[in-house]
Amino acid sequence: MRLDKLLAELTGMTRSKAREVIQGGRVCVDGEVKTVIAEQVNEDTVCVTLDGQALVFHKYVYYMLNKPAGTVSATQDRSDKTVVGLLSEADRKRRNLFPVGRLDKDTEGLLLITDDGALSHRMLSPKSHVDKLYFAKLAREITEEDIALFASGMRVDGELTALPAALRKLTPEEAEEFLPDGGVAAAVTLQEGKFHQVKRMFAATGNEVLYLKRMAVGGVRLDRSLSPGAYRELTKEEVSCLMADAGMPEGEMKSDVDK
Ligand code: URA
């Protein structure tokens, strides 16, 4: 890989900034200052430093986005704003990023965005059964019968039979944060992610979802400091947690390849 491209990948800086930094003599490869921007380097073996700081090569990137309503879970769309379009231009251009699964256009909350196809495939595999926690604003209170029905695995409609799902009321603290203006709400944890599943499950109990937000995927919770439309990279611990949730063996963990 060209040195300027590698530096841009390692740091997130633009290619032109990377060239400026290399020409300024601030970059070392295996201990030697390099000023030729087009120099070919082996990204799998070299140790690159910038101003004396070793840079870590991230083979894949993982972001959590707080998806706002009105955006579609896609990389491109003719008429609607996409979730990938919410990322900065520099982040978008660096990688072939895509959302891990889909949330409806009007659903908000945690959406993972990555370029790691293997992890995405495992997360979405029906065999993985990765838990997804949603908070739903509802038209009416849930009942003990609803909770039992969700827990037993239910026939939702002609096309959908749902695996057992955990339904509960929100704690007072959760309710205060989720619906500060009041209203009826519940938390539901699904092991799967079929089309409009939460809305269809509530509809099957004669209820209606008025607003839906995904709060967690596996052991990764939506960062409360992210306002709708904001995103951040997952921490190393969060990536490890997702890998474990998706049943990826340690050997397949490719998130951080420290040089
Ligand atoms: N279930 C739904 O009904 N909608 C979503 O966006 C996600 C789960």
Residues whose N, C-alpha, C, O or C-beta is under 5 A from the ligand:
A	BS01	URA	R102 L103 D104 T107 K194 H196 Q197 V198 K199 R200
